[in-house]
Amino acid sequence: MITTLLVIAVILYLALQLEDMLSLPSPLGLIGLSFLAHYLFQQVPIMTGDTEHFAELVIFLLPILLIADSLELKLSDLKEHGLSLFYLAVVAVGLSVVLAIFTADWLFGQYHLSVAAIIVLFAMVLATDPVSVVSIFSKFELPHRLKILAEGESLFNDATALIVFVFIGLYALDGGEISTAYVTETSLIVVLGSAFFGFVIGLLGIAALKTTENRIAEMMMIIIAGYGAFELSEHFYTLLNLFGSHSHMHLSGILSCIFATITIHHLMTRSIEAEDVRLGDDVESIQQEAQNEPSSRNMIAKVLGRIRISIEERDRHVRTKEDVQLLALVANTILFVAMAEIVDLSLLWHYKTEILAMFVATTIIRALMMAKFAVITNQTTHMSNVNFRWWGILTFAGIKGGLSIVMLMMIPVGFEHLEMFKAVVIGVVLLSTFIYSGILLAIIAANKEAFAREVREEEEAGLH
């Protein structure tokens, strides 16, 4: 166990050093160093060693990654860009699956995949990794609106892909009949139910936070709310069965975790903003009181005490976010170390043609979806206009991650194409991590001045 801890700490340290010195995104450094460490240890597993245990590890760590990313989202941004995010994270995923159904025979004709199998396969490789996107964007000066679109899409995209995978793909693979009514009803129930459930958990979390001024306790409460929303949603049928409903209904743990965290973050931020308003009033009171002779010492002391409390509350919230981000960074390191252990290079080489075909196909499909989004945004005033630079960023922000491998473990063991699916998904995850990240860095570097100009324009317009 000590060796494991040392390996994780050293890899994280070196990845952060590479990021600071060479501007190499931490996901690239982490996965490269993880593979290096794995082979230095003569391929002896120190974390999991197989895909089944890796999937369990991802499920265990996924909520903290979602919590960290959700704490960066503001409700005002979600309201302003809600229509855009709905297209990117919901409509684009749905259209991509439909397009995949019509092109899969050309890509994998020799396997004679059913429609259900195609949905399952493409849902897995459509899920994106918000951690990688946030990590890359955090190191560069990019327009706030572009960050919201890319980071928000990568966060909510996971929920959509998982819903499509479980409630449509696996349902059909098990013999269920897919109809428009079924898809519509299930989607509405899962999405709205998960969002509302997460909101309720968030309210309970904020009520608990009001009982403490301890920073560590505050962080624990945020983690409890996020993990609690995730776990209870995934086992929602258990709650229903307690009341005698005998239901098998699932909600989306990802969505519930996101909404619970956003609810807590919004209410905490709103409380701090209200304190800022009172702080301004207090400053005016001090200035007026200072002009009176004699000044009221009690009045000034009271106002100064309120100012101190307001500053302490803001500092506590900022430090709590930093603590959660640190936990997420460690969690991400663990995931990359574990991912290096489950990669079977001989298997990937055996299915190299299928992996490359899927990687190219999903890249083209995503590029088309983002191009369609760009056309739509330039024809309406209700969405932020997307230019060619932004189209490139949004296209290659579709880096895949650990959730895709979690989905792999949900496929029935007896499924005839399981080995090929494993190779394709893991291969696409690796290729997207390296290639997409490299292209993102190239686009940002080539358009550095243009992005800086857009940032200044946002600041002048008060949008930053």
Disulfide bonds with the S-S distance in Angstrom:
none
